[in-house]
Amino acid sequence: MDTVVREVKEETGYDVEVEALTGTYTNPRRVIAYDDGEVRQQISLAFRAKLVGGEARSS
């Protein structure tokens, strides 16, 4: 959860408190294979957070 708090602060200027993980999303048909043999699959996580401070800014 520390990563969520840090990234929101860096990208928006807002301080947040994470309340819950609300979703995990992936597409099992989208797999990336590299020439060196490494294989990756993207996963996206969604969180609900409460605004607790900070000021809006763009990164």
N, C-alpha and C positions, 0 to 999 in steps of 0.2 A: 504494500500500500504506500510505502514511502516514495516509490517511483511515481505513482500517480500524483501525489501531492507536489513533488518536485517539478514534474513536467507541466502541470497546470500553472504553477507559479512562474516557471520560465517562459511559457508561451502566452500567458494572459495577464500576469501580475496579480492574480487573485490567490488568496490563501483558502484552501478547502480542507474539509474533513470527509474522508471517504466513509460512506455509510454501508455500501453493499456492492458486491459483484452482481451485475444484473444480466450479463450475457456472455457467452463464449461462442464465437462464430468462426467457421472455416469452410472451405470448399474442398472436399477430399479429391476432387478431380483436378484441382490446380496444384500441381507439384512442380517445383523448379529443380531441374537436374543440371549441374555444372559439368564442364569438361573434365575437371579433376576428380569426379566421382561423388562430390558432395551433393546431397539431395535435401531440399528444404520444402516445408509446407507452411504457408502463412496462417497465423491464428490471430484473431482480433478479440480483445477483451473490452467489455463495456462496464463502466462503474457509475453508481449514483453517488454524488458528493454534495455536501452542504457548504455554501459560501460562508466563510468565517472572518474574512478581512481582505486587505489588499486594495489596490486600485487598478483599473483596467489600463492595459498598455499592449502594444503589439510587439512581437519579438523581432 
